[in-house]
Amino acid sequence: MEQLLQPEKAVIAGLAADSMKPKDRSTEESLDELEALLETAGGVCLGRALQNRNAPEPRTFIGEGKVNELKLLADAHECTLAVFDNELSPSQMRALTETLGLRVIDRSSLILDIFAGRARTREGRLQVELAQYKYLLPRLTGMWKHLVSQTGTSAPIGTRGPGETQLETDRRHIRRKIEKLEEELGEVMRTRDTQRKLRQKNSVPVVALVGYTNAGKSTLLNTLTGAGIQAKNRLFDTLDTTTRRLRVSDTQEALISDTVGFIRKLPHHLVEAFKATLEELLYADLLLHVIDASSPEWQEQVRVVDDLIIELGASDKPRLEVFNKCDIYLQDVRPRGEGIVEISAKTGQGIDALLEKIEKQISAAKKRVTLRLPYDKAGMLETIHREGAVTETRYLESCIEIDAMIGAELYGRLRGYVFNA
């Protein structure tokens, strides 16, 4: 009988220093999230430590005393891994590894590991591999310390030099890999651009789902479109963008895209690598910001997502805040407002109201016009039906009169036939 793999035993640690930016400081909540990330990666947390200091300790980050405390915890539970909530420098990672006697990784490395295991499409794998190499490059010196140390004048005769040579060889190799991956992702972006121009030509509105990881974006996409995406209650369940056709109403269709979930302290290299995917937000007609209403941390999660939307340059996009999981919403004060809708993607509660708001937002970007087409231009009627939303057609003696909602691009083509009564 096949044995199940045992989860790797680990301790976790974080630092809240006065000198750090608030968003970079560790809290009990961020350690809870780190523990969930560890479980997602196949580990189990058997001890944790949160240190408060004025500033990070240059060598061990959290200070010698707290490191010794963490070592006692790890030894007591026979742990083989220590995960830090904050990003560590190569020298800190090396010092901690030597002191703790464990493998040491930071939050960024853990997230990259999860992404590497979840990427399914060629694009997703390219993006994760690029982020991993960019993360690895500045850390090579620490990895080659055992060879680099032999390059000094005190090194035994015949051993001087190879370490630095090998280090530089590896650096060049990784830089070449990064260049190659960036070229391949450039091809992906050009393909996306071609597809995007085709959509714009056909005037199909695009709706993009954004939100914190595990907020329920994939479940909502399934509910709206019957996409059949496997949705699980785990962090970063979706990495690869999925786009489906959405029937908003009897007269309105749109394309709706799922995107990778955001998280606090998301590694910068990962955001950069996923720009090809996240760039879809810039070209969307409407963003649906899916918020986990059942999370006591939802306000902090909203801030994280808002900051990343600003970083990606999509802050001016029309947006609906979709409070999901309202069937298990535990707080007394419920969110209200014109740009807010409460739903349960799991039960279907509030979906009709969401579709109404989507249609209203999409329609706001369109023009309501009356067109008068000469009969020798009747072939254009099919285009208006395909690219716009026709509400009424009247066949008059000299022309065809059409009431419709059309986008700016189609309006430009039909401007000469617009009838102003």
C-alpha positions in Angstrom: 0.0 0.0 0.0 1.4 3.4 -1.0 2.4 5.5 2.0 1.2 9.1 2.2 3.9 11.8 2.4 4.3 13.2 5.8 4.1 17.1 6.0 7.4 18.7 6.6 7.7 20.0 10.2 8.5 23.7 10.5 8.7 26.7 12.8 7.7 30.2 11.6 8.9 33.6 12.8 8.4 37.2 12.1 9.6 40.7 13.0 7.7 43.9 13.8 10.3 46.6 14.0 9.6 50.3 14.5 12.0 51.2 11.6 10.0 49.0 9.1 7.2 50.3 7.0 3.8 49.3 8.5 3.0 47.0 5.6 6.3 45.1 6.0 5.9 44.4 9.7 4.8 41.0 10.9 1.7 40.6 13.0 -0.1 37.7 14.5 -2.5 37.9 11.5 0.4 37.8 9.0 1.8 34.8 10.8 -1.6 33.1 10.6 -1.4 33.7 6.9 2.2 32.4 6.7 1.0 29.3 8.5 -1.7 28.8 5.9 0.8 29.3 3.1 3.0 26.6 4.8 0.1 24.2 4.9 -0.6 25.0 1.2 3.0 24.1 0.4 2.7 20.8 2.2 4.2 21.7 5.6 2.9 21.9 9.2 3.7 24.6 11.7 4.7 23.3 15.1 6.0 26.6 16.7 6.0 30.3 16.0 7.8 33.4 17.3 7.0 37.1 16.8 9.7 39.5 17.8 9.4 43.2 18.5 12.5 45.4 18.2 13.4 48.9 17.2 15.2 47.7 14.1 16.2 44.4 12.4 19.4 42.8 13.8 21.9 42.9 11.0 23.1 39.3 11.4 20.1 37.2 12.6 17.3 39.6 11.8 15.2 38.8 14.9 18.1 38.9 17.4 20.2 36.2 19.0 17.8 35.6 21.9 14.8 35.0 19.8 16.8 32.8 17.4 17.8 30.6 20.4 14.2 30.5 21.5 13.2 29.4 18.0 15.9 26.7 18.0 14.6 25.2 21.2 11.1 25.1 19.7 12.4 23.5 16.5 14.5 20.9 18.4 11.6 19.9 20.6 9.4 19.1 17.7 12.2 17.7 15.4 11.6 20.4 12.8 13.6 20.5 9.6 12.5 23.9 8.3 12.2 27.5 9.5 10.1 30.0 7.6 10.4 33.8 8.1 7.5 36.1 7.4 9.8 38.9 6.3 12.3 38.9 3.4 15.8 38.0 4.5 19.1 39.1 3.0 21.5 36.3 1.8 23.8 36.8 4.7 20.9 36.7 7.3 19.6 33.5 5.7 23.1 32.0 5.9 23.6 33.0 9.5 20.2 31.7 10.5 20.8 28.4 8.8 24.1 27.9 10.6 22.6 28.9 14.1 19.3 27.0 13.8 20.7 23.9 12.0 17.7 24.0 9.7 16.8 24.9 6.2 15.7 28.5 6.3 13.5 30.2 3.7 11.5 33.5 3.7 7.9 34.3 2.8 8.9 35.2 -0.8 10.6 31.8 -1.3 7.6 30.0 0.1 5.2 31.8 -2.2 7.4 31.1 -5.2 7.5 27.4 -4.2 3.6 27.3 -4.1 3.4 29.0 -7.5 5.9 26.6 -9.0 3.6 23.7 -8.0 0.4 25.3 -9.2 1.4 26.7 -12.7 -0.2 24.5 -15.4 0.0 26.5 -18.6 3.2 27.3 -20.5 2.7 31.0 -19.7 2.2 30.3 -16.0 5.4 28.2 -15.9 7.4 30.8 -17.7 6.2 33.5 -15.3 7.1 31.5 -12.2 10.5 30.4 -13.5 11.4 34.0 -14.3 10.4 35.1 -10.8 12.5 32.3 -9.3 15.6 33.1 -11.2 15.3 36.8 -10.3 14.9 35.9 -6.7 17.9 33.5 -6.9 20.4 35.8 -8.7 21.3 38.1 -5.7 21.4 35.1 -3.4 24.1 33.2 -5.3 27.0 34.7 -3.3 25.7 33.1 -0.1 25.2 29.8 -1.8 28.8 29.7 -3.1 30.3 31.0 0.2 32.1 27.7 0.8 34.0 28.2 -2.5 34.3 31.9 -2.5 36.1 31.7 0.9 38.9 29.8 -0.8 39.8 32.7 -3.0 41.6 34.7 -0.3 45.4 34.7 0.3 45.1 32.3 3.2 43.5 29.6 1.1 45.6 26.5 0.4 47.7 26.5 -2.7 45.9 25.2 -5.7 42.4 26.1 -4.3 42.4 29.8 -5.0 40.0 31.1 -7.7 37.6 28.4 -8.7 34.9 29.5 -6.3 34.6 33.0 -7.8 34.9 31.6 -11.3 32.1 29.2 -10.7 30.0 31.9 -9.1 30.4 34.2 -12.1 29.7 31.3 -14.4 26.4 30.7 -12.6 25.5 34.3 -12.6 26.0 34.5 -16.4 24.0 31.4 -16.8 21.1 32.8 -14.8 21.2 36.1 -16.6 21.0 34.3 -19.9 18.0 32.3 -18.6 16.3 35.5 -17.5 16.8 37.1 -20.9 15.4 34.0 -22.6 12.4 33.9 -20.4 11.7 37.6 -20.8 11.9 37.1 -24.6 9.4 34.2 -24.4 7.1 36.2 -22.2 7.4 39.1 -24.7 6.0 36.8 -27.3 3.1 35.9 -25.0 2.4 39.6 -24.5 2.4 40.2 -28.2 -0.1 37.3 -28.7 -2.3 38.8 -25.9 -2.1 42.2 -27.6 -3.4 40.7 -30.9 -6.2 38.9 -29.1 -7.1 42.1 -27.3 -7.2 44.2 -30.5 -9.6 41.6 -32.0 -11.9 41.9 -29.0 -11.8 45.7 -29.2 -12.6 45.5 -32.9 -15.6 43.3 -32.1 -16.6 45.7 -29.2 -16.9 42.9 -26.7 -16.8 44.4 -23.2 -14.2 42.8 -20.8 -14.8 42.2 -17.1 -11.8 41.2 -14.9 -12.1 39.5 -11.5 -9.5 40.7 -9.0 -9.2 40.1 -5.3 -7.2 38.6 -2.4 -6.2 35.0 -2.7 -9.1 32.6 -1.7 -11.7 35.3 -1.9 -13.8 33.1 -4.2 -13.0 34.4 -7.7 -13.0 31.0 -9.3 -16.2 30.0 -7.6 -17.9 33.2 -8.8 -16.6 32.6 -12.4 -18.1 29.1 -12.3 -21.4 30.4 -10.9 -21.6 33.2 -13.6 -20.5 31.1 -16.6 -20.6 27.4 -15.7 -16.8 27.4 -16.5 -16.3 24.2 -14.5 -13.0 25.4 -13.0 -12.0 23.3 -10.0 -12.3 25.7 -7.0 -10.8 24.7 -3.7 -10.6 26.4 -0.3 -6.8 27.0 -0.5 -4.5 29.9 -1.2 -3.4 30.6 -4.8 -5.7 27.9 -6.2 -5.8 29.8 -9.6 -2.6 30.9 -11.3 -3.5 30.6 -15.0 -5.9 33.2 -16.4 -9.3 31.8 -17.5 -11.6 33.8 -19.8 -15.2 32.8 -20.5 -18.2 34.4 -22.3 -20.7 35.8 -19.8 -24.4 36.4 -20.7 -25.1 39.5 -18.7 -28.7 40.0 -19.9 -30.8 39.2 -23.0 -29.1 42.0 -24.9 -25.6 42.1 -23.4 -22.7 39.7 -23.5 -19.2 40.2 -22.1 -15.9 38.3 -21.6 -15.0 37.7 -18.0 -11.4 36.8 -16.9 -10.2 35.3 -13.6 -6.8 36.5 -12.4 -4.2 35.3 -9.9 -5.1 36.2 -6.3 -3.1 38.9 -4.5 -1.6 38.6 -1.0 0.2 40.9 1.4 4.0 41.1 0.9 3.6 39.5 -2.6 7.2 39.2 -3.9 8.0 42.0 -6.3 9.6 39.7 -8.8 6.4 37.7 -8.9 4.3 40.8 -9.7 6.8 41.8 -12.4 6.8 38.3 -13.9 3.0 38.1 -13.9 2.7 41.6 -15.6 1.7 39.8 -18.9 -1.3 38.3 -17.1 -2.1 41.2 -14.8 -1.9 43.7 -17.7 -5.4 42.4 -18.6 -6.7 44.7 -15.9 -5.5 47.7 -17.8 -7.7 46.8 -20.8 -10.8 45.7 -18.9 -14.0 47.7 -19.1 -14.9 46.8 -15.5 -13.1 45.3 -12.5 -15.0 43.1 -10.1 -13.1 43.3 -6.8 -14.1 40.1 -5.0 -13.8 40.5 -1.2 -14.1 37.7 1.4 -16.8 39.2 3.6 -16.3 36.4 6.1 -12.7 37.3 6.9 -12.0 39.5 9.9 -9.1 40.8 7.9 -11.1 41.9 4.9 -10.3 45.6 5.2 -6.6 44.9 5.2 -7.0 42.6 2.3 -8.9 45.3 0.4 -6.0 47.7 1.0 -3.5 45.2 -0.4 -5.5 44.7 -3.5 -6.1 48.4 -4.0 -2.4 49.1 -3.6 -1.5 46.5 -6.3 -4.2 47.9 -8.7 -2.6 51.3 -8.3 0.9 49.8 -8.9 -0.4 48.1 -12.1 -1.8 51.4 -13.3 -5.4 50.3 -13.3 -6.8 52.6 -10.5 -8.9 54.6 -13.0 -10.9 51.6 -14.1 -14.7 51.4 -13.2 -15.0 49.0 -10.3 -17.6 47.1 -8.4 -16.8 45.8 -4.9 -18.3 42.3 -4.6 -18.6 41.1 -1.0 -18.6 37.4 -1.4 -19.5 34.7 1.3 -22.2 37.0 2.7 -24.0 33.8 3.8 -21.4 33.4 6.5 -20.7 37.1 7.1 -20.1 37.4 10.9 -19.9 41.2 11.5 -22.6 43.6 12.6 -22.0 46.4 10.1 -22.6 45.3 6.5 -21.0 47.3 3.6 -23.4 49.5 1.6 -23.1 51.8 -1.4 -23.8 52.2 -5.1 -20.6 50.4 -6.2 -21.1 47.6 -3.7 -23.0 44.3 -4.0 -23.3 41.4 -1.6 -23.3 37.8 -2.9 -22.6 34.2 -2.1 -20.9 32.6 -5.1 -21.5 29.3 -3.5 -25.3 29.5 -3.0 -26.1 31.9 -5.8 -27.4 34.6 -3.4 -27.2 38.1 -4.9 -26.0 37.0 -8.4 -29.0 38.6 -10.2 -28.3 41.9 -8.5 -24.6 41.6 -9.5 -25.5 41.0 -13.1 -27.8 44.1 -13.1 -24.9 46.2 -11.7 -22.5 44.8 -14.3 -24.9 45.6 -17.1 -25.4 49.1 -15.7 -21.6 49.7 -15.5 -21.0 48.4 -19.0 -23.8 50.4 -20.4 -22.5 53.6 -18.9 -19.5 53.2 -21.1 -21.7 53.0 -24.2 -23.7 55.5 -26.1 -27.5 55.1 -26.6 -28.2 56.2 -30.2 -30.8 56.1 -32.9 -29.3 55.2 -36.3 -30.8 55.6 -39.7 -29.3 53.2 -42.2 -30.1 53.5 -46.0 -31.4 50.2 -47.4 -28.2 49.9 -49.4 -26.3 49.8 -46.1 -28.6 47.1 -44.6 -25.6 44.7 -44.3 -24.3 46.8 -41.4 -27.3 45.8 -39.3 -25.7 42.4 -38.6 -22.6 44.3 -37.3 -24.7 46.5 -35.0 -26.4 43.4 -33.6 -23.1 41.6 -33.1 -21.1 44.4 -31.6 -23.9 46.5 -29.8 -27.2 45.9 -28.1 -30.2 46.6 -30.3 -33.4 47.5 -28.5 -35.7 48.2 -31.4 -35.6 48.1 -35.2 -38.1 50.0 -37.4 -38.3 49.6 -41.2 -39.3 53.0 -42.6 -40.0 54.0 -46.2 -36.5 55.4 -46.9 -34.3 53.7 -44.2 -34.0 51.3 -41.3 -34.2 53.0 -37.9 -32.4 51.3 -35.1 -32.3 52.1 -31.4 -29.1 50.6 -29.9 -26.4 50.9 -27.3 -23.0 50.9 -28.9 -19.4 51.3 -27.9 -17.1 54.2 -28.7 -15.3 52.4 -31.5 -18.5 51.3 -33.3 -19.9 54.8 -32.7 -17.0 56.3 -34.6 -17.7 54.0 -37.6 -21.4 54.8 -37.6 -21.3 58.5 -36.7 -22.6 59.5 -40.1 -25.8 57.5 -39.6 -26.6 58.8 -36.1 -30.1 60.4 -36.1 -30.7 63.3 -33.6 -34.5 63.8 -33.4 
